[in-house]
Amino acid sequence: MAKERAEFFPDGTQMDEWFFDTEIPQLSQLGKQYLLTEYGILDDGKLHTKEIQGLIDQAAVEGGVIVVPAGTYLTGSLYFKQGVHLYVAEGGTLKGSDDISDYDVLETRMEGESCTYFAALINVDGVDGFTMCGPGTIDGNGLRSWKAFWLRRQWNPKCTNKDEQRPRLVYISNSQNVLIAGLNLQNSHFWTTHLYKCSHVKYLNCRIFSPEKPVKAPSTDAIDIDVCTDILVKGCYLEVNDDSVVLKGGKGPWADTAPENGPNERILVEDCVYGFCHGCLTCGSESVHNRNIVMRRLKVLAGNNLLWLKMRPDTPQHYEYITIEQIEGRVRNFININPWTQFYDLKDRKDIPLSYADHITMKDCACDCDTFFHVKPDEGQYILSDFTFENLKLTAKEKEACYDAIHNVVVENVEVCNL
């Protein structure tokens, strides 16, 4: 539907009407229905990877939708193809195996690098027009790997996220016109959903969850956006034991010149509720260039950081034209800008690449914080400029702001009271 009044991204680019079309198709609109139970795939506790993949391949001939009915259906990695959609019905659960051998090893994208790693539970590559929707659940069944990860960290505190072999829940790459709607996406072993080199992807009314306790679900980011354009996240509930919406794009001393890396542009996150998370909107830790990002009309129940700019000393980064507005709730840090040194490697580069963050606006927010302005100046690594803080009503334990860290800062109607 067309907007009565035009809206714009922070650099003045008009938002396309695509961002305001939030229609979700009915099951009957997705083509011929391939109901799992009609093809001998039962709620019997057995692994059905081959049977479900065979059904996807069959559906790809004429097009249609794989329908997961009420019940729980266990599978390893699945690969959706052009013309095949996924619908999970009320009471239905597509459940991932907790055995890593049920996930293929292949060339993929992980943590800002093209590498050999494990397939996700749901994989989509090179597709134009893919819908996964319904009121049901896709469950990663990640508890076993979460426990193994923390045991490994006890044995080797320097182990990386990839050292504990575990799959993502959803990985969509090189695709466009994608809709993810209404689903419960939960308990991923690793990142929950990961988009790479995609355009025009919508998340509508989803619930994305992984636990913070009693067993922490490590690195289970809700939505990782990696070298993508035109992404809408609307009406979702996000609660994960890591960052909620994360902008990726590459890492390393020459990441900005590698063809597999690139920018994220025109990202709109609105009308969502956040439970616990590390970062509500995070740029990094593997990110090169993010431009025209809007996050608005959110309620945050327990976020560690509202806006988190991770500045890697081994990667040239540019974060620009980002607007955070109309946020209410509880966060630990209202804004966090600091060097991010986890697993960084300058390789044989002798200098530290200079990074930039500019045209950042935070306005019309009412939040309780531990710290308002958690910003470390480090002009040997990054330059901060053209920030605006406007119409903020905050309470904070640490309310002081060293605006000298930023070149050309505008502060208007900012009230920070003692928490």
N, C-alpha and C positions, 0 to 999 in steps of 0.2 A: 504494500500500500504506500502511496506517496505521502510524504510529510507535508503538512500545511506550511511549515516554515523551514527554510533551509538550515542545516547545521553544518559546522565546519570543524575540521581537525585543527590542531594548534597553529600550524603554519599558514592557515587560511584556505587550504584545500577543502572543497565542499565534499561532505559525506555523500556517497552514492545512495540512491534509494534502496539498493540491495541490503543495506544495514537495517532497514526498517521493515523489511518483509519477514515476519516471524511465523509464518504459517507452517504448521507441521502436518505432513500428509497422513491420511488414514492408512491402515494396513491394506485396505482394498485398492488403494491407489499405487501400490508398489509392484503390481504385476502378479504373475502366477505364484501361488503360495506352495512352498515346499515344507510341510510340517514334519518335524523330525520323527515323530512317532509313527507317521504313515510310511516311513522308509526304514523301519526296524531299529531306530535309534531311541533307546528307552532310558527311563530314569531307573537304572539298575546298578549304579555305582561302578560300572565298567568304563574304561577309557574308549572313546568313540572318535578319535581324531581321524582315522582313515575313512570312516563312514560319513562323517560330516563334510570332510574335504571332498569326497566323491560326490556328495549332494551339491556342493558349491560348483564343482566342475560341470555337473549335469545342468544346473540352473543357468550357467554361463552360456549355454548353447542358445536358449530362447529368452533368457532374462527372467527375472523374478526375485522372490524374497525368501530367504531361509527363515522359518518361523520356529522359535523355541517356545514350546507350550509350557504349562505349569509342570513343575518338577525340576530336578537338578540333573544336568547333563555334563559329563566330565570330558575334557578334551585337552590336547596339546595345541601347538601352533596351527592356526588356520590362515588361509590366503584367499581373500575375496577378490573377485575379478570384475571386469567391466560388465555392467548390467545386472549385478547381483547385490541385493540389499540384505540387511539383517534386522529382524524384528523379534524382540523378546517380550512375550506376553506376560500379563499379570500372574504372579506366582511362579514365573519361569526363571531359572538361573542357568546361565552358561558358565561353567566353573572350570578354571584352569587347573591343570595338574600341578602338584607341588614337587614333581620329579623333573629336574632340569634336563634329563635325557629325552623328555617328551617335547623339547623345543629345538628346532634346527639351528645349527651354526651356519652363518652366512655373512655376506658383506652387507653392512648396515651403517647406521649413523648413531653414534652414542657419545655423549659428553663433549660435543663440539668437534668431533673427529669422525672421518669415514674409516671404518675398521671392521674387523671380523668379530662378530659377537652373536648373541642369541636372538632369534626371532621373538617377536611379541606373541601374546595369545591371539590377538586379532591383528592381521597385517593387510594393508591395502597399498598398492603401488601402481602408479600410472593410470589412475582411473579418473574419468570425468563424470561426475554425478553418482555419489554413493551416499546412501542413507542408512544409518543404524539408529533405531529408535524403539519405543515401546515402554511400558511401565515396569518391565522386569529388570533383572540384575545380571551384570557380568562381573563375576567374582574371581579375582586372581588367586585366592587361596594361598596367600603369601606367608602365613605364620611360620612355616618350617624354615624358610630362607631368612626371615627376620631374626629368628633365634640364632641361626648359624652365623649370620653377619656379626652379631654382637659378640659371640664366642670367638670369632676370628679376630675381632678388634682387641679382645683381651689378650690373645696370643701375639698379635702383631698390630700395635696401635697405628702403624703407618700404612696399613693395607688400604687400597683404593676401593671406590664403590663397585668397580667391575670385578674385583678379586673374588667376591662372593658371587658365584655364577647364578644369575637370576634374570628372568624375562620381564619386559614391560607388559602392561595390560593391552594397550592399543598403540600401534605405530602406523601412521598414514604418511606416505611419501609421494612426491611428484604427482600430486592429485589436485583436482579443483572441483568446486561445487559439491562440497561435502556437508552433510547435516548429521549432527549427533544430538538427539533430542529425547528427553524424558527418562533416560536410563539411570539406573543406579550402577555406578562404576566404582568398584570397591576392592580393598584388600590386595592391591597390586604388590608383586614382589619388589618391583623397582618403579621407575616413573610410571604414572598411571596412564596418561595419554601424551603422545609425542607426535607433533606435526613437523615434517621436514620438506622444504621446497613445495609448499602447498599454497593455494590461493582460494579465496572465497569459501571459508570454512565457518560454520555456525555451530556453537554449542547452545542449546536452548533447554532450559528447565531440567538440567541434569543434577544429580547428586553424586559428588565425587568424594570418596571417603577412604581414609586409612587411619589406623589408631595411633595416638600418641602414648597411650598406656593401656593395659599394663605392660605390653611388649611394644616398644617403639618400632614403627614400620619405616626403616631408614630409606631416605632418598625417594620417597613416593610422591614427588611433585604431581600436582593435579593436572596442569596443562603446560606442556613445554612447547613453545612456539619457536621454531628453528628455521631461519631463512624463509619467511612466509610473508604474504601480503593479504590484506583484507580478511581479517578474522574478527568474528563477533562472539562474545561470551555474554549471555543474557539470562537472567532469571535462574541462575544456578546456585546450589549450595556446595561450598568447597571447604573441606576439612581434612587436612593431610599432615603427616609428620615431616614436612619440608615446605617448599615454597608452593603457593597456590597457582598464580599465573607467572610464568617465567619466560623471559625472552633470551633465547640462545642465539647461535650464529657462527661460532668458531672460536678457537683459541690458539695461541702461539705467537711468536715474534713477528711472523709475516702472515698472520691469519687474514688480514684485509686484502691480500692479493691472491689467495687460493680460490680457485673456481668453485670448490664445493662449499665455500662459506658465503656469507652475504648478510644483507640487512633484513630487518623486520619493519614493515611499514603498514600504517593504517590498521591499528588494532583498537577495538572498542570493547571495553568490559563495563557492563552496567547492570544495575538492578539485581545484584547478587547478595547473598549472605555468606559470610566467612565464619567458620568455626576456628579451631586452633590451626595456625600455620606459622611457618618461619617468616615468610614474606608474602604480603598481599599482592604487590607487583614488584618483581625483581628483575633487574637488568644484570645478567651474568648468571653463573660465574664464567660461562663460555659465551661471550657475546662481542660482536664487532661493531654493529651500527643499528640503532633503533631510532625510528623517527615517526612522529604523528601517532602517539599513543594516548588514549583517553581512558581513564578509569573513573566512574562516577556512580552516584546513588547506591552506595554500598552500606551495609551494616556489618561491622566487624565485632565478633564476640571475644576473640582472644588472639589477635595477631601479634607476632613478635616485632615486625616491621611493616609499616604502611607502604612506604616507598623505600626500596633498598637498591642502591647503585653499587654493585660490586666492581671495584676497580682493580683489574689484574695488572701487576707490574710487568708481565711478560707478553701482553697483548695490546695492540692499538685499538682503542674503543672510542666510540662517539655516541652519546645518548643525547637526543635533542627533541625538542617540541613534545614534551610530555606534560599532560595535565591531569591532576588528581583533584576531584571536586565532589562536594556533597557526600562526604563520608562521615558516618557517626559510629561510635563504639569505643572499644578498648584496645590499645596497642602498646607495646613496650617502647618502641622508637617511632616517632611520627615520621622522621626522615633519617635515613642511615646512609652515609657516604664514607666509605673507608677502603683502604687497600685490602684486596682479597688474595691471599698468598697460598691457599691450599693447593698443593700439587703443581704449583707453577714451575716453569722451566724456560729460561731464556735461551737455552740451547747454545749456539755459538754466536748469538748476537751480543755485541759488547755494550750497547747503550740500552736504556730503558725506553721503550716506545711511549711517546707522549699521548695521553688520552684527554677527552673533552666531555663535559656535560653542560648543556646550555639550553636556554628557553624552557626551563622547568617551572611549572605553575602548580601551586597547592592552594586551593581556595574553598571557601564555603564549607568548612569542616567543623565538627564538634566532637572532640575525642578526649578521652582520659589516657594519659601516657605516663610511663616512667621517665622518659627523656623526650623532650621536644626536638632538639637539634643535635643529633649525633653525627657530626660532620668533622672529619679530620682534614685540614689543609695539607696538601703535599704537592706543590707545584713542580717538583722534579718528576712527578709521575702523571699528574692530571691537572687540568685547568677547569675551574667552575665559573660560569658566567651567566648573566641574564636569568636570574631566578626571581619569581614573584611569590610572595606569601600574602594572602588577602582574605579578609573576613574569616579569621580562624578564632574559634573559641575553645581553648584547650585548658586542661588541668594537667600538671606534670610535677613529678618529684624533682626532676632536673629541668628547670625552665629557662635557663640562660641560653642565648644564641650568639655565637661568634660569627656574625654576618661578614666579618672581614675575610672569611675564607672564600667569599664569592665576589667576583667582579660584577658590578652593576646589578645590585639587588634592590628590589622594590618590596617594602613592607608597609601594608595598609590595613588598619583595623585588625590587628593581631592582639588577642588577649590571652595571656598564659598565666593561669592562677596556680597556687599551690595545691597539689593533690592531697 
